[in-house]
Amino acid sequence: MGASPATAPLDTTTLDTTTDNAAVAGLTQPGLNLPGLNPAGLNPHERPLTPGAPVGGRSAAPGTRAAATSARRREPGRDRFVDAVRAVATLGIVALHWLMPEAAWDGQTLWIGNALGHGHAWTLTWVLQTLPLLFFAAGASAGYQHARLARGEGWGRVLGSRLLRVARPVGAFLAAWVVAVAVLLAAGVPDGAVWRLARIAPQLLWFLGVWVALVALAPVLAAAWRRWQGRAVLVVVAAPLAVDLLRFGMGIEGLGWANVLLVWSAPFLLGIAYANPGADSDANPAANPAADPDAYRGAASCAVGFAGTSRARLAVLAVAAVGAMVALVALGPYPASMVGMPGDAISNLSPPTAPVLAQSLAQVALALLARAVLTRWALGRGRRLVDSLARRSMTVYLWHLTAMFAVLGAVMLGLGEQPPVPWSTDWWSTRPVWFGAFGLTLLGLVRVFGRFEARRTPAVRQSASRTTTRVGPRNGGRPGARDDERAPRQRPTPLRTSPPGRS
């Protein structure tokens, strides 16, 4: 996505596959403490996973157990907001890539362009380039995981288990493409077309280096957030701006590649901040959204130095960030598109630039503004979709371009038909048909290769046994949730009645 699929890596990722809820909605009257919710030795950042479940050897009343069962069904031990953010961001990336292909085939040569390079199609990149939200979700996942480990001890084991979990679907993807290349060449498909696609498909793996680096740095970023709060965010935001100043102001072009890590550190740190507000949950309403759903966690607002957040401050941050994007594009050396386009002197994603940093702040702020809506959607009508993407996000990411290539190849090489001219009437009228074909093909690939993502490695199971306190049914009653990614238990607070969908 950093540039035309024919020329540069495609900039998209799903970084991490699951994240958990740090708090379960309350079920009792305000101010009423349930018996057994203050076991001796409970860590300050821990909370029992299921209200009313036996803790410390004490049983809850029958009515409380029934309410707890209902809560598990309605609101599992996961952060449904972060799940929803990841799902929406993944769908945005897939849609953006599926809008990109502009291809022609003359029988010997495969030509690939970028349909978003026509007219004002670049405006779609301001909305559908949702990498910042994926890094935010990854940061929240890392933040929750780190909160379960005393002072970050054992983080190397966590990193190793995550790498092993990713290695299986990636290995299957690469092996399948090796076989596919051999089969296509043996079937007589022209070499140029086969090798062109074979070079594009693995470019999706560019994110692994960034993801590994950020997850490895998570303990450092979490410690910086706990110690310096908003000042840590300001430093992370200022660093890529300084890099761009040196790159474009002094001509140090190579320095720009430092922003591959620095720019994505910003939404990643905001995700860590979201998962670790760094304040007493009794005093800070942002740490207890059931008590005040309009008081959001301290992530996005800390980018401008606020100690807490409100809807008004998040709105100010979003508007200011979008305004910065407009100003940077209008007055600076940056192209209008948030992804690389044919003919542009530079790409805003390869390496990432200041406009993408501003886009990151805007998207995180807007997501937090929509937190209640997204959570209700993830618990209601969107639940099946969100759960499916939570379990198979890596597989969807790895194979969505392959699904597109398969359909285009079948139509162009097999049937001898050419895709319609981008943005023409035929192009618009056939989008549902093309997207439907892409989607069905992707669904088939996910059914075949999703098993590699579902299998858990021994390292993951070992990590789960060391970091999880299981209360009630396995996985908190949520099918497909992994034991090693439970939410960190936190110090109990008076549980409050919360309408369904609040988180």
N, C-alpha and C positions, 0 to 999 in steps of 0.2 A: 504494500500500500504506500510505501515511501515514494514510489514512482510508478511509471507504467509497468505493468506486469512483465513487459518484454525487456525492461532495462534495469530494474532495481528491485531490491527486496520488497516484498509486500508487508506493510507495517500493520500487523494485527497480532493479538495474542489472547490467550485465556489464562495465562499465568498460573492461577491456582483453581482447584476444582471445588472446594467447599469451605465454608466458614460457619461459625457457630454463634448462637445467641448468648449474650452475657447476662441476660435477665429474662425471667419468665413472668408473664403478666400475672398480677395479683388476683387472688380469688376470695379474699376475706374482706371484712369491713375495714375502713381506714383505721390505722392505729392498733389493730389487733395482732399480737404476736402469736404465731402458731407454736405449740409445744414441740420441743425437739429440734427447733431450727437454730439453736445456738450450741452445737456440740463443742466440747472443749478442744482447743487446738485448731479450730477452723481458721485458715489463713485469711488475712485481711481482704484479699482479692478473690475469695471463693464464696460461692453461694450454691446451696443444693440445687440440683438440676430440675427436680420436680417438686412443686409445692405439695405439701401434705404427705409425701412419701416417707417411709420410715428412715430416720436419720439418727445415728447414735444409739440404735437399738430400741427406739421408741416408735410406737405406731400411731398413726393419725386416726381421727374419728372416722366412722364409715362415711358420713356426709362429705368430709374433706377428701377422702379417697376417691369418691365418685366425682367430685369437682376436679380433682387432679387428673383423673382419667380423661375427663372432657377437655381439660386444658391441653393434655398431651396430644389429643387428636386435633385440636384447633391450632395449637401453637407449639410445635415441637421445640426441642432444645437447640435451636439454631437461630441465627440472626436472619430472619426472613427478609429484612430490608436489604442486607448485603447480597443474599441470594437473588433477590429481584434485580438489584443493580447489575450483578454479573449477567443475568439472563438478558436484560435489555441491552446491555453493552455488546454481548455476543451476537445478538440478533442484528444490531446496528452494523457491526463489522461484516457479518455475512452478507447483509443487504448491500452494503457499499461495494464489496467485491463482486457481487453478482450484477451490479449495475455497470461495472467497469468494462467488460469485454467488448472490444470492437475488433472483429477479426475478418479476414478474407483468405480464401484458398483458391489458387489457380491450377491446382493439380500437382504442383511441385513445391511451391513456396507457401509457407504459412506466415501471414502478416498479422501482427497483434498490435493494437493501439489501445487508447483509453477513452471510452465514451464520455467520461467526465471532463475531458479537455475541450468540449464544445460549448460555446456560448457561456451562459451563466450557471452551468451545471456544477461548477466549483462550490456553489453555495451549499450543496448537499454535504460537502465534506465538513462544514462547520457543525453539522448536526450528527451525521453518521460516523464520523471519525471518533469513536468512543473508547479509544485506548486509555485515556485518563481514568475512566470509570473502572476498567479492568484492573489497572494498577491500584486504584483505591480499594477495590475488593480484595486484591492480593495482600495489600498492606493490612487491612482489617483481619484477614485470616492469620497472617503472621503475628499481628498484635495479640489476638486471642490465644494463639499457641504459646507465645512468649510469656503471657501472663500466668500460664499454668506451670512455668518452670521457675524455680527459685533463683532469682538473680541471673536468669539466662543460662543456668547450668544445663549441660546436655544439649545445647542448641546444635552442635555438630551432628548429633544423632538425629535430630529433627530434620536438618537439612539433608542428611543422607537418605532418610526414609522418603522424603519428598522426591528426591532425584530418582530413587528406585521406582517410585510409583509412576513417574513421568516416563522413565526409560522404556517401560514395557510397551505402551501404545506408540511411542516414537519409533522403537525398533521394529514393530509390526508395520508401521507406515513405510519406513525405508525399505524393508524387505519386500513389501508388496510392490513398491515402485520398481525395484530391481527386476522382479519377475515380469511386471507389466511392460517394461522397456524391451525385455527379451522377446516377449510374446508379440508385441506390436511390430518389432523389426522382422521377426520370423513370418509375420502375416503379410509383409510387403508394404507396410505403411512407410512413406518416404522418411529417410533418416533425418532430414532437416526438421520436420514437424515433430518427430518423436523426441529428439534431443532438445528442441526448443521447450517443450512442455516439461521434460525431465529436469531442465535447469530451473524452471519457475517453481515447481512444486516444493522442493526442499527449502526454498527461500523463506517459507513460513517458520522455519526453525530458528530464525535470527533472534527471536525473543528469549531463547533459552539462556543465553549468556547474560542478558539483562536481568532476567528473573532470578537466576542463580545468585548473581551479585547482590541484588536487593534483599533476597531472603537471607543470604549470608550476613548482610549488614543490619538485619532487623534488630538484633540486640543492641547495637550501637545507636541506631535511630530511636529505639524505644527508650534507651537510657537518656539520650539527648532530650527527648520529649518530656520525660518525667522531671528532668532537672531544670530545663529552660522553657518549657511550654511554648508559648507563641514566638519567643525569640529563636527557638530552633527552627520553626517553620519559616520565619523571615530569612534566616541564613540559607536554608535550602532553596527558597525562592530567589534570593539575590544571586546565588552562585551562577546559575545558567545565564542570568542577565549580564553578569560580568564577562562570561565567556563570549557571548554574542558581541559585546562591546569591543572586546579585543579582536574577535574574528573579523568583524566588518569595519571597525574603526581603525585598526592598526594592521589589517591584512594578514593576521596570523590564522590562516585558513585551517590548518590541521588541528588547532585547538578546539574547533567546533565539535569534534567527535567526542570530547569529554561530556557534552550534553546528552549523549546517548544514555548515560547513567544519571547525570545531574537533573535533567528535566523530569524523568520518570520517578526520581526520588521524591518529588514534591507530592504527587497524588498518593504515592506509597506511604509517605510519612503521615499524610492526612488520614489514611486508612488506619495506621497504627494509633494515631491520636483519637480517632473515633472509637476504637476498641479499648483504649486506655485513657479515659478522660482525665485521670490524674488528680481527682478530687474525691473527698469523702462522699460516698453515695448517700449518706443521710442528709448531708447539707447541700449537695449539688443536685438540683432537679434534672440536670442533663443526664446524670447517671441513673435516674429512675424515671424513664419516660412514661410509665404508668401513672406517676404522680402528676406530671405536667407534660402532656404530649407536645406542647409548643416549645419546650425547652430542649434544644437538640444538643448532642454531644459537642465537645469543644473543638472539633477538628477544623472545619472550614473557617470559622470566624477568627481563629488564632493566626491565620495568614495575615490579618490586619491588626493583630495585637489585642483582640478582645479576650477577656478571661472566660466568658461564656458566650453562648450564641442565642440569637432570637431570629424569628422569621424576618424581621426588618433588616437585621445586620446581614443575614445570608442573602437577602435580596440586593442589598447595597453591594456586597462582594460580587454577586453574579453580574450586575449591571456594570460595575467598574471593570471587571475582567473582560466582558464583551467589548466595552468601550476601548480598552487597551488593545484588543485584537484589531479593531477597526483602525485605531490610530497607527499601530505598528505597520499594518498593511498599506495604509494610505501614505504614510510619511517615511517609512523605513525601506530597507532593501528587500523586503519579504514579498513573495507572491501571494495572491489572494487565496489559493487553495491550501487547505491544511494537509494535503498529501501531494506527492510529487506529480507533476504533469509534464507531458512532452512539450518541449520548447521553453520551459521555465529555466532560468539561469541557476536557480537553487531549488532545493526541496525543503519544505517546512518539517519534514519527518526524517530526512536522511542527510545530516543528523537533525534532531529536533531543535526547534528555535524558540525565540521568545513568544511568538503568537501561539504556539502549541502549549507553552507554559501557561499563558493567560487562559487558553481554552480549558486547560486542566482545572484551574481554579473555578472557572465558570461552571463546568459540568459537575464538579463535586458540590458546589453551593446549590445548584439547581436540584441535584439529587437529594440533598438533605432537606431542601424545601418541600420536596415531594415525598418525603419519607413515609408519612402516614398513608398516602395514596398507594405507594408502591407496596407497602407492607400488607394493606388490605387486599390488593390484587394478588400478591404472592400467597396469601392465606385463603383466597377465594377462587375466582374464575381462572386465575393464572397459575394455580397451584401445580397442576400436572405438568405444565410446560416448564415452570421454574424447577420443579423437582427433577424432571428429565435432564435439563441442562446442567443442573448441579452434579448429576451422576455421570454425564457424558460430555461435559464441556470440552475436554481435551480432544476427544474423538471428533466432535463437530468441528472444532478449529482445524484439526489436521486434515480433514477430508472434504471440507466444503469447496475448496478449489478443485480438487480432483473430481468431485461430482459435476461441477460446472464444465470442466474439460471433457468429461465423458459425454455429456449431452451435446456440446458443441462439436466434438469430433464425430459423433454419430450422425449429426445433421449435415455437417459440411463434407466430411470424407466419405461417410456411408451413403447418404441420400443425395449428395451433390447440391444441396441447397445452401444459400448464403444468408446469414443473419440480416435483418433489416438495418437500414442506415440509422445510427443513433439519433434519438429525439425526433424522428419522423413520426407521422401518424401510425404507420405500421409498427414502428418500434414500441410506441406506447400501448397500442391495442394488443400486442402480443406479449407484453411483460408478464401478465398472469400465467400465460401458457409456459413461457420459458422458466419463470420462477417455480411453477408447479413441477416442471420436469427436473429442475435442479434439486428441489426439495425431496421429491420421491427418490431420486438417485442417492441423495445424501442419507435419507432414512434407511435405505438398503445397506449402505456402507456402514452406518452406525450399528445396525443390527448385526453385521458380520464382525466388525472390528471393536465394537464397544466392550466386548468381553475382556479385552486386554487392559482396558482402563478399570474395569470393575474388580479385577483380581487384586488382592492385597498381598504385599510382600511380607516376609517374616519380620523385617525391620519395622514395618508399620505396625504389625500386631504387637511387637514388643514395646514400641513407643506407646501404644494405646494402653497397655496394661500398667504402664508406669505413670501416665498422665491423666487417667480417667478415673473418676469416682462414679460408678454406675449406681444410679438410684432408680428403682422402678424397672420397667421393661427395658430390654436391650435397645440401645439407640434411642431411648426416649420415645419409643413408639413410632419412630419415623423410618419407613422402609428406605433402605439405601444409604442412610447416614452412617458414617464411619466412626468407630469408637475413638480413634485417635484425634478426632476433631470436635470433641465436645466443647461446649463453652466453659470457660474458667468459672469455677464456683466463686461467688463473691460473698462478702460479709452480709448476713441477712438484714434486710430492712423491713419495716412494716409493710406487708403485702396489701395492695389496694385493688379495689374492683376496677377492671379495665374493659371497655367494650371490645368485642372481637375485632381484630385487625390492628389494634394499637400495639406498638412494640416499644 
